[in-house]
Amino acid sequence: MVSGDGPPDPPDPPDPPDPRDPLDPRALRADAPLLDAWLSFTAGAAAGAVRPFTIPGHKQRHDMVGAVVAGDVPLYAGLDTMKLARGVLADAERRAAAFWGADWCRFSVGGSTHGNQALALAVGRPGDEVVVGRTLHRSLLLGIVLAGLRPVWVRPGVDAATGLPGSMPADAVRRALAEHPAAVAVMVGDPTYVGTTGDVAGLAAVAHEAGVPLVVDAAWGAHFGLHPSLPPHALAAGADAMVISAHKTLPAVSQGAVVLARNGRLDAGRLERAFEATHTTSPSGAILASIDAARALLERSGPELAEGLVRRVARARHRLEGVPGLVVLRGPLADGSGVEAAKLVVLLPATGASGVAVEQGLLDAGFPVELADRDTIVAVVTIADDDRAVDAFAAELAAQIERHRGPARPVVPGAAWAVQPEQVLDPREAFFAPAESVPAGSAVGRVCAELVAPYPPGVPVLAPGERITAAALDALLAARRAGARIAYAADPTLATLAVVRAQ
């Protein structure tokens, strides 16, 4: 409302926060120092009380490039002073460490990719061996390249009934450590991209028997430990370090991740140096504040929110199990692997429907999914989803499967899970070696100089230093023909591949 020609009347004061409402962010600010700082800064900027002469260059104006910059507050001279005199980030990280039972904690604005690479830099020195799960995300493999570590690959089994990877066998890790007694760490991913879970406590026991730490890429498990139907988080199961993506299954801004560790088998000073070596010096305050807010939300209402999540996924699974031929992933698998209660994974071969066609129908209906290849659909359900959304998605997925139904086909494991690697050179040596591009057919038998993966899930089929086999190339070409995007390769069409130049 405007009085004459003067300035607009001040707005009515906002309603006070409702402490009973777990989804009112204002009720969290007393428990989330970064969120409180973000709310204070943005309110001051909106009122004209804050006029920064620092970066970012948009100076909180929304009339130049649009509202895309709304809420973009830096940590330095934003949430805190340029000298970090208020200590709000350190306070938030201390609270997160206490919540997850860690001795050391840092918030990353570079996603779990940055966290995995920091942990790779922290566990050893160039030339050290590490026992690594081969279905790792590309970020961990490139962390191995950065750190100059030498991988000792351990592959999980592939479940014959579903074609999906199971858990990392503790006995296989024990054998690898016995054969490589100089290894300095065990690094695994749990849960997997498709929601299968393993015996992290058993892996921790095996690693600790050998005197080395267990590091877990738990990017997809930030919600673990909140409900009896969910596994404990990796640190609670005995791991020495874990990375969780606050933006994957928690309501944080994209790229928000948390890196947590326990002292003893890992050195806090080395962790700090490794984290800072690969972190930006201009971290986004909005991302940091959202991580802090997500942690405060879990402390306040995590079990109740997780209860709703587990219930909704169970109901969606029950609905989809009525679709003829459709396999809805449930645990345990034949090897004893679990299937976490908050991921909706369906397998299409017996329906004859193409996952790529089903995905397009879902997109047309306004339901993007996390993964769709020929045989598999992966939908991520989080605590932010409600009954109506999950029920509508399940109904639309069932309808799209019926629309695209065809002759049944056999289960074929995806390229990311099926190929057996043949390591020739250390990843770092191959990454920096002179390389050349050759026709893909001529690349068979040569040493790969690049990382090649269907995305999602971003699990490499070929990695630097591995021999390019006909099986690996055939699997990649089949994935591309089925509609997968080939990521990270210089030539995503796979007409050519980068190989180490012959000496």
N, C-alpha and C positions, 0 to 999 in steps of 0.2 A: 504494500500500500504506500502511496506517495502523498505527502502533505505539501500542496502548492508546488513551488519550484525547488524546494529544498531536497535534501538527501532522503532516501527511503527510510521509513520507520524501521527501527530494529526488529528483527524477527522475534516471534514469540519464543520464550525459552523452551528448549527441548524437554520432553518428559524425562524424569529421572530414570536411571537404569533400574531394571527389575532384577534383584539378586536371585529370584527364583527361576529366571529364564536362562537356561544354559547357552542359548544362542544369541543373547544380547552381549555384544563385545564390550560394551561399556561396563558391564558387570565384571569383566575379567581384568580391567586395567590395573586394579590394585595388586593383582597377582602376576602381572606381566609388564615389567619395566619398559621393555622396548615398545610394546603396544601403547602404553601410557605416553611415552615420549612421542610416538608417531601421531597419536590423537591430538596431543598438545600442539605440536608443530603445525599440523594441517589446519587446526582451528585458528591458530595465530596468523598463518599465511592467508587464510580466507578472510580474516578480519582486517588485514592490512597491518597487523602489528609486527609481523616478521617480514623484513625486506632484505633477503640474503645478498651478500656480495661474495659469494662462493659458487662453486659448481653445484648442481648442474646448470647448464646455460639457459634453460627455459625459464629460470627464476620464478617458478611456480605460476607462470602465465599459461592460460589455456586457450588464448585467442590467436596463437601463432601457428601451431601445428595441431591444435585440437585437444580434446580431453584425454588423448592417449597418454599425456604426461601427468594426469591427475593422480595424486597420491605418491608421486615419485619424490621421496625424501631421502637424502643421503644419510649415512651413519655419521660421517664427520661434518660438523657444523650443521647438523640436522637433528637427528635423534640425540646427539651429544655435542659437546663442543669439539672444536678441531683437535684439541689435546686430549679428548676423551676423559675430561675431568670428572664427569658425573658417574662414570663407570656402569652405565646401564647395560651395555653388552656383556660385560663380565658378570654382572648380577644375574642376567637372564641365563647365561651359560651355566652358572653355578646351580641355578634352580633346575635346569634340565639334567645336569649331572646327577643331582640328588634324586630326581624323579626316576631316571633309568638306572640308578645304582652304579654310576661310573665315577672314576677319579679324575677324569679329564674329559672335557667336552668343548667342541667348537661348532658354531653355526656357519654353514657354507651357503653362499649365494651361487655356487657353481654346480649345484646338484650333487647326486651321489657320484657322478663322474669325477668331480674334484676330490671328494672324500676318498674314493678308491685309490686314486693316484697318490694322494697324500700318504695313505697307509702303505702303499707299495714302496714309497720313498723312505718310510720310517722303519721297515722291518729288517732291512739288511743293507749290504754294500754291493757295489757292482761285482758281478761274478758269483754271488751267493745263489744257492739253489733254494727254490720255494716249491712246495707241493701245492698244486693248483688244480681246482676243478675245471675241466675243459669246456664245460658249458657256461663259462664265465661271460660277463658282459664285456664288450669291447673296451670299456673304460679301464677295467682292471688289467686287461692285456696291454693296453698302451701305458698304464702305470708301470708294468714290468719293463717295458721298453725304456721309459724315462729313468727308472732306477737301475737298469742294467742287470736285472735279476735273470736267473736261468730257470725256466719252468720245468717241473717234473709233473707231467700231466696225469690226472686221474679222471677217468670218465665214469659218470653214473650209468646205471643200467637204463635201457629203454624198455618201457612196459609194452609187452607184445600186444595186449588187448587194445591199447590206446595209441601207441606210437609216440608217447610223450616220455620225457626224462623222469626218472625216479630220483631218489635221494643219493647223496654221495656215500658210498659204502665205507663204514669205519674200517673194516678189514682191509679194503684196498688202500686206504690212506696209511694204515699201519704197515702194510707191505712196502709202500713207496718210501716211507720214512726209514724202514730197515735197510732198503736198498740204497738209500741216499742219506747216510747218517749225518752228513754235513749240512743238510737242509736247515734253514733258519726260521721257517714259518709254514703254516698250513693256511691256505686262502680258499674259501668256498663261497658260493652264493646260496642263500637259503632265506626265504622261500625262492623257488624258481619262478621264472616269468609266468609259467602256467599254473602256479599255485601249489605245486607239490612241495612237501616239507620232509626234512630228514631228522636224524638223531643228532642234533647239535651237541647235546650233552655227551654223547658217545664220541663224537669227533673231538670235542675239547679234551676228554680223558685221554684219547690216543695221542693228541698233540702234546699234552702235558707230560705224558709218560716219556716222550722223546725230548722233553725239555724245551719245547718251542711253543710260541703263541698260536692260537687259532684266531684268524681274522675273518669276519663274515660280512659279505656284501648282502645286507638285509634291506636293500632299497625298497622292496615290496612289502616289508613287514613292520612298518612303523606303528601299526595298530595291534601288534602281537602283545600278549600279556594282559589285555584288558578284559578278557572274558574266558570262562572255563572252556569254551569250545575253540578257543584260539591257542596256539602254542605259546609258551613263554618267549619273551624276546631273547636274542642271542646272548646278551650279557648275563641275563638271569639263568640261562642254560649252561653257562661256564665259559663262553668265549671271552677273549681278551680285548677285542675291539669289534665294533660294528659300525656300519654306515646305514642310516635310514633316510629315505626320501620323505620329508614332511609334506611334499606336494603331491605324492602319488596316492596315498590312502588317507591322508589327513587334510584338513581344509587350509593349507598354506599356499602361498603364491608359488608359481612355477619357479624351479631352480632352488627351492629351499630344501636343505638337507642338514642332517646332524651327524657329526662324527664323535663317537664316544669310545673311551678306552679305560681299562684298568691298569694301574701301575703293577710292577713286578716283572712281567716278561716283556713289557714295552716301556721305553723310556719317555717320560712326559716331555723332556726337553727336545728330544729328537722328533717326537710327534709334532710339537709346536713348530719347529723349524720346517718340517716337511709340509705342514699345513700352509704356512705362510709362503713357502717357496712357490706354490702353485695357486695361490688365492689372489683375487683382485685387490688392489689398494683403494678401490672406490666401491665398496659394497653397498648394495641397495638397502636402504633402511626399511623400505616397504617389505622386502622379502624377509629381512631379519625380524621385523615386528610380527609378521605373520607366523613365523616359526615359533616365536615366543607365545603368541596368542594360542596357537594350536596346542602347545604343551600345557598352558594354563587351562585350556578347555578339557584336556584329558584328565588333568588332576581334579578338576571340579566335577566332570560328568562323564568321564571315559567309560566306565562300566555300563552305565545306562545307554549311552550312545552305541556301544558295541553290541549290547543286547538287541537293539533294534536292527542293527546291521546283520547280525547272524540270523535273526528271524526272517528278514526280508529275503536274504539269499536262499534260505531253506525253502521258503514258499515258492520262489521262482524256480528252484530246482524241481520241486514237486510238480509244478505246472508243466515244465518242459519234459519231464520224464514221461508224460502222457503222449508225446509226439512219437509216432511209430518210427523205429529205427534210430532215433536220436540217442546218443550216449551222453549223459551228463556226468561230468567227472566228479567222483566221490572217492574218499579214501576208506580203508587203506588200499593201496595198489598191491600187486602180487609180491613185490619185494619188501613190503612193509612201509613204504613211503606213505605219509599222510597227504591229505588234500585240505588246504586251509579253508575255513568256513566262510570266507568273505570274497572269494573269486568265483565268477560264474564262467565255467569252461564247458563248451559242448563240442562233440565230435560228430561229423556229418557223413562219413563214408557209407554207412548203412542206409542213409536217406537218399543217397545219390545226388543231393544238392551240392552245388559249388559254393564254398564259403565266400568267394569273391562276388558272385552274383547275389548271395544273401546280404553281404555287406552293402552293396549298392542299393538294394531295397531298403535296408535299414537307414542308410544315409538319406534317401529320398523321403523317408518318414520322420527324419529329424533325430535319429538315434545313432550317432557315430560310436564305433566300438574300438577297443584297444588293439585287437589283432583279428585279422581275417585272412586266412590262406585257404587253399582248396578244401582242406579237411577240418579246420578248427576255427571256432569263434571264441574269443576271449573278451568278456565284458568286465570292467572294473566297477565294482559297487563299493561305495564308501559310506561313512557316517553322514555325509551330506545328502544322500539320496533318501527319498521318502517312499512310503508305501505306493503311492499313486504312480510315481515314476518307474519304480521297479516292476510293478505289475503290468504297466503299459508296455514296457520294454519286452518282458517275457511274452506277452500276447503277440506283439509285432514280430518278434523273432520266430515264434511258432508259425505265424502266418506266412512269413517269407520262406521258411523251409518248405512248407506245403506248396507254395507257388513255384518253387524251383526244384521240386522233387524229381528224381530220375532213377536209373538203374543203380542198384547197390554196387559198391566197389570195395576192394580190400583196403585195410589200414596200411598206410605207408608212412613210416617215420619221416618227419620234416628234415630238411637238409641240416639244420642247426644241431639236431640231436643225433644224426645217424653216421656222420663221416668220422672215420678214424684218422687222427692227425699223424703225420710222419715228420718229426722234427729233424731238420738237417743243420741249421744254424741257430744260434741264440737269436731271439727276436730283435734285440738291439743291434746286433751285428748286421742282420738282414735289413733292418730299417734304414741304416745309414750306408749300406753298401751301394756301389754304383748299380743302377737299374736300367732296364730297357723295356719297352713295350713290344710284345709279340702277339701274333694271332693266338686266340685262346687254344686252338687245337695244337699249336706248336709249343704251348706252355706246359703241356703234360710232361712230367718228369723233371721240370725245372723247379728252382727254389723261388717261392713267392716273396715278393718285396713289399706287398701291401696287405691291408686287411680287407676282406670281402665277406659281407654278411647280408642275408635277407633281413629286412627291417620292417616292422618289428619281428623278432625280439632283439636284434642287435647282437646275437651270439655268433662269433666268427665261424665260418665254414673253412676259410683259409686265413692264415695269419702270417706275418713276416717270419721267414725262416722255415716254413713248412713246405714239404714237397707237394707240388700240384699233381694230384692223382686224377685219373679218369673218373673215379667215383665221385670225387669232390666236384669236379667240373660238371659232371652230369647232374649232380644234385642241385647245383646252383642254377644251371640252365632249366631244369625242371621247375624249380621254384619261380624263376622269372616267367616261364611260359604259363604257369598257373596264376600269374597276376601279382607276385610279390615284387616289392621294390628292392633292388640290389643296392646296398648302401656302402659308402666309404671307398669303393673301388674308383680308380681314376676314370674307368670306362664302365658306367653302370649298365651298358647294353651287353657286356661280357664278350664283345667281339674281340677285345684284346685284354691281356692281363700284364701287369708289371712284374717282372722277374729279375732276380739278381743276375747282373751281367756276368757271363762266363769270363774267367780270368785266362 
